[in-house]
């Protein structure tokens, strides 16, 4: 599903009159979650899941087939943990 299709789905599900209103709602949600994660706060939506920012440790290794070594730095990465209701709904849709 691409963004345009998702906007149409949100419009129908949320009862928005226009696609523009649905798009603004999606943008507001994304901006709010992004702002919270930048502040290293967790966003927990009961039944749906949680958005968290976690520290990913740097690593080092060798590129396969060469002798070239690499290292990466520690960095913060966003993660999503699905809630029980979401997991159950997806599992039931077999």
VEXFISE-99563 format. One record per atom (N, C-alpha, C): residue number from 1; residue in three letters; atom name; x, y, z. Coordinates in steps of 0.1 Angstrom, whole numbers, plus 5000, padded with zeros to 4 digits. Each point is the difference from the previous one (the first is absolute). Last residue first. Example, Ala and Ser with C-alpha at 12.3 -4.5 7.8 and 13.67 -1.06 7.14 Angstrom:
residues 2
<2, 'SER', 'N', <5128, 4978, 5071>>,
<2, 'SER', 'CA', <5009, 5011, 5000>>,
<2, 'SER', 'C', <4992, 5011, 5008>>,
<1, 'ALA', 'N', <5003, 4943, 4999>>,
<1, 'ALA', 'CA', <4991, 5012, 5000>>,
<1, 'ALA', 'C', <5009, 5012, 5000>>,
This chain:
residues 94
<94, 'UNK', 'N', <4947, 4851, 5085>>,
<94, 'UNK', 'CA', <5007, 4991, 4991>>,
<94, 'UNK', 'C', <4992, 4997, 4988>>,
<93, 'UNK', 'N', <4995, 5031, 5041>>,
<93, 'UNK', 'CA', <4997, 5003, 4986>>,
<93, 'UNK', 'C', <5006, 4990, 4990>>,
<92, 'UNK', 'N', <5006, 5002, 5049>>,
<92, 'UNK', 'CA', <4986, 4995, 4996>>,
<92, 'UNK', 'C', <4997, 5002, 4986>>,
<91, 'UNK', 'N', <5040, 5017, 5019>>,
<91, 'UNK', 'CA', <5001, 4986, 5000>>,
<91, 'UNK', 'C', <4987, 4994, 4996>>,
<90, 'UNK', 'N', <5003, 5047, 5005>>,
<90, 'UNK', 'CA', <5008, 4995, 4988>>,
<90, 'UNK', 'C', <5000, 4985, 4999>>,
<89, 'UNK', 'N', <4979, 5019, 5038>>,
<89, 'UNK', 'CA', <4993, 5003, 4988>>,
<89, 'UNK', 'C', <5007, 4995, 4987>>,
<88, 'UNK', 'N', <5022, 4996, 5042>>,
<88, 'UNK', 'CA', <4988, 4991, 4999>>,
<88, 'UNK', 'C', <4992, 5002, 4988>>,
<87, 'UNK', 'N', <5036, 5030, 5010>>,
<87, 'UNK', 'CA', <5005, 4987, 4997>>,
<87, 'UNK', 'C', <4989, 4990, 4998>>,
<86, 'UNK', 'N', <4988, 5043, 5014>>,
<86, 'UNK', 'CA', <5005, 5000, 4987>>,
<86, 'UNK', 'C', <5005, 4987, 4995>>,
<85, 'UNK', 'N', <4987, 5005, 5045>>,
<85, 'UNK', 'CA', <4988, 5000, 4991>>,
<85, 'UNK', 'C', <5004, 5000, 4986>>,
<84, 'UNK', 'N', <5035, 5002, 5033>>,
<84, 'UNK', 'CA', <4993, 4987, 4999>>,
<84, 'UNK', 'C', <4988, 5000, 4991>>,
<83, 'UNK', 'N', <5040, 5034, 4990>>,
<83, 'UNK', 'CA', <4992, 4997, 5011>>,
<83, 'UNK', 'C', <4993, 4987, 4998>>,
<82, 'UNK', 'N', <5049, 5017, 4978>>,
<82, 'UNK', 'CA', <4985, 4998, 4998>>,
<82, 'UNK', 'C', <4993, 4996, 5013>>,
<81, 'UNK', 'N', <5045, 5030, 4991>>,
<81, 'UNK', 'CA', <4997, 4987, 5006>>,
<81, 'UNK', 'C', <4984, 4999, 4999>>,
<80, 'UNK', 'N', <5043, 5030, 4975>>,
<80, 'UNK', 'CA', <4986, 4999, 5003>>,
<80, 'UNK', 'C', <4998, 4986, 5006>>,
<79, 'UNK', 'N', <5043, 5039, 4994>>,
<79, 'UNK', 'CA', <4995, 4986, 4999>>,
<79, 'UNK', 'C', <4985, 5000, 5003>>,
<78, 'UNK', 'N', <5047, 5035, 4985>>,
<78, 'UNK', 'CA', <4986, 4998, 5005>>,
<78, 'UNK', 'C', <4996, 4985, 4998>>,
<77, 'UNK', 'N', <5050, 5020, 5012>>,
<77, 'UNK', 'CA', <4992, 4995, 4989>>,
<77, 'UNK', 'C', <4985, 4999, 5005>>,
<76, 'UNK', 'N', <5054, 5023, 5012>>,
<76, 'UNK', 'CA', <4986, 4998, 5004>>,
<76, 'UNK', 'C', <4992, 4995, 4988>>,
<75, 'UNK', 'N', <5054, 4991, 5006>>,
<75, 'UNK', 'CA', <4990, 5009, 4996>>,
<75, 'UNK', 'C', <4986, 4997, 5005>>,
<74, 'UNK', 'N', <5059, 4989, 4998>>,
<74, 'UNK', 'CA', <4988, 4998, 5007>>,
<74, 'UNK', 'C', <4990, 5011, 4995>>,
<73, 'UNK', 'N', <5037, 4985, 4965>>,
<73, 'UNK', 'CA', <4998, 5007, 5012>>,
<73, 'UNK', 'C', <4987, 4996, 5008>>,
<72, 'UNK', 'N', <5032, 4970, 4965>>,
<72, 'UNK', 'CA', <4989, 5009, 5000>>,
<72, 'UNK', 'C', <5000, 5006, 5014>>,
<71, 'UNK', 'N', <5039, 4975, 4965>>,
<71, 'UNK', 'CA', <4994, 5002, 5014>>,
<71, 'UNK', 'C', <4988, 5010, 4998>>,
<70, 'UNK', 'N', <5034, 4964, 4967>>,
<70, 'UNK', 'CA', <4992, 5011, 5002>>,
<70, 'UNK', 'C', <4995, 5001, 5015>>,
<69, 'UNK', 'N', <5039, 4976, 4961>>,
<69, 'UNK', 'CA', <4993, 5000, 5013>>,
<69, 'UNK', 'C', <4992, 5013, 5001>>,
<68, 'UNK', 'N', <5022, 4967, 4958>>,
<68, 'UNK', 'CA', <4996, 5014, 5005>>,
<68, 'UNK', 'C', <4992, 4999, 5013>>,
<67, 'UNK', 'N', <5019, 4965, 4969>>,
<67, 'UNK', 'CA', <5007, 5002, 5013>>,
<67, 'UNK', 'C', <4996, 5013, 5006>>,
<66, 'UNK', 'N', <4968, 4968, 4967>>,
<66, 'UNK', 'CA', <5012, 5010, 4999>>,
<66, 'UNK', 'C', <5006, 5000, 5014>>,
<65, 'UNK', 'N', <4962, 4973, 4990>>,
<65, 'UNK', 'CA', <5007, 4999, 4988>>,
<65, 'UNK', 'C', <5011, 5010, 4998>>,
<64, 'UNK', 'N', <4963, 5012, 5036>>,
<64, 'UNK', 'CA', <5002, 4987, 4994>>,
<64, 'UNK', 'C', <5007, 5000, 4986>>,
<63, 'UNK', 'N', <5007, 5037, 5040>>,
<63, 'UNK', 'CA', <4991, 4998, 4988>>,
<63, 'UNK', 'C', <5003, 4987, 4994>>,
<62, 'UNK', 'N', <5006, 5010, 5052>>,
<62, 'UNK', 'CA', <5008, 5000, 4988>>,
<62, 'UNK', 'C', <4990, 4997, 4988>>,
<61, 'UNK', 'N', <4995, 5025, 5052>>,
<61, 'UNK', 'CA', <5000, 4987, 4993>>,
<61, 'UNK', 'C', <5008, 5001, 4988>>,
<60, 'UNK', 'N', <4975, 5026, 5048>>,
<60, 'UNK', 'CA', <5011, 5000, 4990>>,
<60, 'UNK', 'C', <5000, 4986, 4993>>,
<59, 'UNK', 'N', <4964, 5036, 5029>>,
<59, 'UNK', 'CA', <5006, 4987, 4998>>,
<59, 'UNK', 'C', <5011, 5002, 4990>>,
<58, 'UNK', 'N', <4964, 5030, 5037>>,
<58, 'UNK', 'CA', <5009, 4999, 4988>>,
<58, 'UNK', 'C', <5006, 4986, 4999>>,
<57, 'UNK', 'N', <4953, 5009, 5025>>,
<57, 'UNK', 'CA', <5014, 5000, 5002>>,
<57, 'UNK', 'C', <5007, 4999, 4987>>,
<56, 'UNK', 'N', <4952, 5021, 5012>>,
<56, 'UNK', 'CA', <5005, 4989, 4992>>,
<56, 'UNK', 'C', <5015, 5001, 5001>>,
<55, 'UNK', 'N', <4956, 5019, 5030>>,
<55, 'UNK', 'CA', <5014, 5002, 4996>>,
<55, 'UNK', 'C', <5005, 4987, 4993>>,
<54, 'UNK', 'N', <4948, 5020, 5001>>,
<54, 'UNK', 'CA', <5009, 4992, 5008>>,
<54, 'UNK', 'C', <5014, 5002, 4994>>,
<53, 'UNK', 'N', <4945, 5019, 5001>>,
<53, 'UNK', 'CA', <5014, 5003, 4995>>,
<53, 'UNK', 'C', <5010, 4992, 5008>>,
<52, 'UNK', 'N', <4944, 4990, 4990>>,
<52, 'UNK', 'CA', <5011, 5004, 5009>>,
<52, 'UNK', 'C', <5013, 5003, 4992>>,
<51, 'UNK', 'N', <4942, 4989, 4998>>,
<51, 'UNK', 'CA', <5012, 5005, 4992>>,
<51, 'UNK', 'C', <5010, 5004, 5010>>,
<50, 'UNK', 'N', <4956, 4963, 5003>>,
<50, 'UNK', 'CA', <5009, 5011, 5005>>,
<50, 'UNK', 'C', <5011, 5004, 4991>>,
<49, 'UNK', 'N', <4946, 4977, 4996>>,
<49, 'UNK', 'CA', <5014, 4997, 5002>>,
<49, 'UNK', 'C', <5007, 5012, 5006>>,
<48, 'UNK', 'N', <4950, 4986, 4996>>,
<48, 'UNK', 'CA', <5007, 5001, 4987>>,
<48, 'UNK', 'C', <5014, 4997, 5001>>,
<47, 'UNK', 'N', <4973, 4999, 5039>>,
<47, 'UNK', 'CA', <4994, 4991, 4990>>,
<47, 'UNK', 'C', <5006, 5000, 4986>>,
<46, 'UNK', 'N', <5008, 5042, 5030>>,
<46, 'UNK', 'CA', <4996, 4987, 5006>>,
<46, 'UNK', 'C', <4992, 4992, 4989>>,
<45, 'UNK', 'N', <5040, 5035, 4994>>,
<45, 'UNK', 'CA', <4986, 5000, 4997>>,
<45, 'UNK', 'C', <4994, 4986, 5003>>,
<44, 'UNK', 'N', <5046, 5032, 5011>>,
<44, 'UNK', 'CA', <4994, 4988, 5002>>,
<44, 'UNK', 'C', <4985, 5001, 4997>>,
<43, 'UNK', 'N', <5051, 5024, 4994>>,
<43, 'UNK', 'CA', <4986, 5002, 4997>>,
<43, 'UNK', 'C', <4993, 4987, 5000>>,
<42, 'UNK', 'N', <5048, 5022, 5024>>,
<42, 'UNK', 'CA', <4993, 4989, 4994>>,
<42, 'UNK', 'C', <4986, 5004, 4997>>,
<41, 'UNK', 'N', <5047, 5031, 5001>>,
<41, 'UNK', 'CA', <4988, 4996, 5007>>,
<41, 'UNK', 'C', <4993, 4989, 4993>>,
<40, 'UNK', 'N', <5040, 5028, 4988>>,
<40, 'UNK', 'CA', <5002, 4987, 5007>>,
<40, 'UNK', 'C', <4989, 4996, 5009>>,
<39, 'UNK', 'N', <5004, 5038, 4968>>,
<39, 'UNK', 'CA', <5001, 5003, 5015>>,
<39, 'UNK', 'C', <5003, 4988, 5008>>,
<38, 'UNK', 'N', <4991, 4995, 4954>>,
<38, 'UNK', 'CA', <5012, 5008, 5001>>,
<38, 'UNK', 'C', <5003, 5004, 5014>>,
<37, 'UNK', 'N', <4960, 4977, 4992>>,
<37, 'UNK', 'CA', <5012, 4991, 4999>>,
<37, 'UNK', 'C', <5013, 5008, 5000>>,
<36, 'UNK', 'N', <4959, 5024, 5000>>,
<36, 'UNK', 'CA', <5001, 4992, 5013>>,
<36, 'UNK', 'C', <5013, 4992, 4999>>,
<35, 'UNK', 'N', <4988, 5023, 4961>>,
<35, 'UNK', 'CA', <5004, 5009, 5010>>,
<35, 'UNK', 'C', <5003, 4993, 5014>>,
<34, 'UNK', 'N', <4981, 4975, 4964>>,
<34, 'UNK', 'CA', <5014, 5004, 4997>>,
<34, 'UNK', 'C', <5006, 5009, 5011>>,
<33, 'UNK', 'N', <4954, 4989, 5001>>,
<33, 'UNK', 'CA', <5008, 4988, 5004>>,
<33, 'UNK', 'C', <5015, 5003, 4998>>,
<32, 'UNK', 'N', <4970, 5033, 4986>>,
<32, 'UNK', 'CA', <4999, 4999, 5014>>,
<32, 'UNK', 'C', <5009, 4988, 5005>>,
<31, 'UNK', 'N', <4995, 5008, 4953>>,
<31, 'UNK', 'CA', <5008, 5010, 5007>>,
<31, 'UNK', 'C', <5000, 4999, 5015>>,
<30, 'UNK', 'N', <4973, 4970, 4975>>,
<30, 'UNK', 'CA', <5014, 4997, 4998>>,
<30, 'UNK', 'C', <5009, 5011, 5006>>,
<29, 'UNK', 'N', <4953, 5007, 5003>>,
<29, 'UNK', 'CA', <5004, 4988, 5008>>,
<29, 'UNK', 'C', <5015, 4997, 4998>>,
<28, 'UNK', 'N', <4981, 5034, 4974>>,
<28, 'UNK', 'CA', <5001, 5004, 5014>>,
<28, 'UNK', 'C', <5004, 4989, 5009>>,
<27, 'UNK', 'N', <4993, 4991, 4954>>,
<27, 'UNK', 'CA', <5012, 5008, 5002>>,
<27, 'UNK', 'C', <5001, 5004, 5014>>,
<26, 'UNK', 'N', <4961, 4978, 4989>>,
<26, 'UNK', 'CA', <5011, 4991, 4999>>,
<26, 'UNK', 'C', <5013, 5007, 5002>>,
<25, 'UNK', 'N', <4961, 5026, 4998>>,
<25, 'UNK', 'CA', <5000, 4992, 5012>>,
<25, 'UNK', 'C', <5012, 4990, 5000>>,
<24, 'UNK', 'N', <4993, 5026, 4961>>,
<24, 'UNK', 'CA', <5005, 5009, 5011>>,
<24, 'UNK', 'C', <5000, 4992, 5013>>,
<23, 'UNK', 'N', <4982, 4978, 4963>>,
<23, 'UNK', 'CA', <5014, 5002, 4998>>,
<23, 'UNK', 'C', <5006, 5008, 5011>>,
<22, 'UNK', 'N', <4954, 4996, 4998>>,
<22, 'UNK', 'CA', <5006, 4987, 5004>>,
<22, 'UNK', 'C', <5015, 5001, 4999>>,
<21, 'UNK', 'N', <4976, 5037, 4985>>,
<21, 'UNK', 'CA', <4999, 4999, 5014>>,
<21, 'UNK', 'C', <5006, 4987, 5005>>,
<20, 'UNK', 'N', <4998, 5006, 4954>>,
<20, 'UNK', 'CA', <5009, 5010, 5006>>,
<20, 'UNK', 'C', <5000, 4999, 5015>>,
<19, 'UNK', 'N', <4970, 4976, 4973>>,
<19, 'UNK', 'CA', <5012, 4993, 5001>>,
<19, 'UNK', 'C', <5011, 5009, 5007>>,
<18, 'UNK', 'N', <4948, 5008, 5013>>,
<18, 'UNK', 'CA', <5009, 5001, 4988>>,
<18, 'UNK', 'C', <5013, 4992, 5002>>,
<17, 'UNK', 'N', <4964, 4999, 5032>>,
<17, 'UNK', 'CA', <4993, 5004, 4988>>,
<17, 'UNK', 'C', <5008, 5000, 4988>>,
<16, 'UNK', 'N', <5005, 4966, 5044>>,
<16, 'UNK', 'CA', <5005, 5014, 4995>>,
<16, 'UNK', 'C', <4992, 5003, 4987>>,
<15, 'UNK', 'N', <4999, 4959, 5030>>,
<15, 'UNK', 'CA', <4988, 5009, 4997>>,
<15, 'UNK', 'C', <5004, 5014, 4996>>,
<14, 'UNK', 'N', <5028, 4959, 5011>>,
<14, 'UNK', 'CA', <4998, 5011, 5010>>,
<14, 'UNK', 'C', <4989, 5009, 4997>>,
<13, 'UNK', 'N', <5010, 4962, 4972>>,
<13, 'UNK', 'CA', <5000, 4995, 5013>>,
<13, 'UNK', 'C', <4997, 5011, 5010>>,
<12, 'UNK', 'N', <5006, 5011, 4954>>,
<12, 'UNK', 'CA', <4988, 4992, 5002>>,
<12, 'UNK', 'C', <4998, 4995, 5014>>,
<11, 'UNK', 'N', <5039, 5025, 4989>>,
<11, 'UNK', 'CA', <4988, 5008, 4998>>,
<11, 'UNK', 'C', <4988, 4992, 5002>>,
<10, 'UNK', 'N', <5040, 4977, 5002>>,
<10, 'UNK', 'CA', <4998, 5008, 5012>>,
<10, 'UNK', 'C', <4988, 5009, 4998>>,
<9, 'UNK', 'N', <5012, 4975, 4963>>,
<9, 'UNK', 'CA', <4996, 4991, 5011>>,
<9, 'UNK', 'C', <4997, 5008, 5012>>,
<8, 'UNK', 'N', <5019, 5023, 4964>>,
<8, 'UNK', 'CA', <4986, 4997, 4997>>,
<8, 'UNK', 'C', <4994, 4991, 5011>>,
<7, 'UNK', 'N', <5046, 5010, 5003>>,
<7, 'UNK', 'CA', <4992, 5012, 5003>>,
<7, 'UNK', 'C', <4985, 4997, 4997>>,
<6, 'UNK', 'N', <5031, 4967, 4988>>,
<6, 'UNK', 'CA', <4998, 5000, 5015>>,
<6, 'UNK', 'C', <4992, 5013, 5003>>,
<5, 'UNK', 'N', <5011, 4994, 4955>>,
<5, 'UNK', 'CA', <4990, 4990, 5004>>,
<5, 'UNK', 'C', <4998, 5000, 5015>>,
<4, 'UNK', 'N', <5034, 5028, 4984>>,
<4, 'UNK', 'CA', <4987, 5005, 4995>>,
<4, 'UNK', 'C', <4989, 4990, 5004>>,
<3, 'UNK', 'N', <5045, 4988, 5010>>,
<3, 'UNK', 'CA', <4994, 5011, 5008>>,
<3, 'UNK', 'C', <4987, 5005, 4996>>,
<2, 'UNK', 'N', <5012, 4949, 4987>>,
<2, 'UNK', 'CA', <5008, 5013, 5000>>,
<2, 'UNK', 'C', <4993, 5011, 5008>>,
<1, 'UNK', 'N', <5001, 4943, 5002>>,
<1, 'UNK', 'CA', <4991, 5012, 5000>>,
<1, 'UNK', 'C', <5009, 5012, 5000>>,
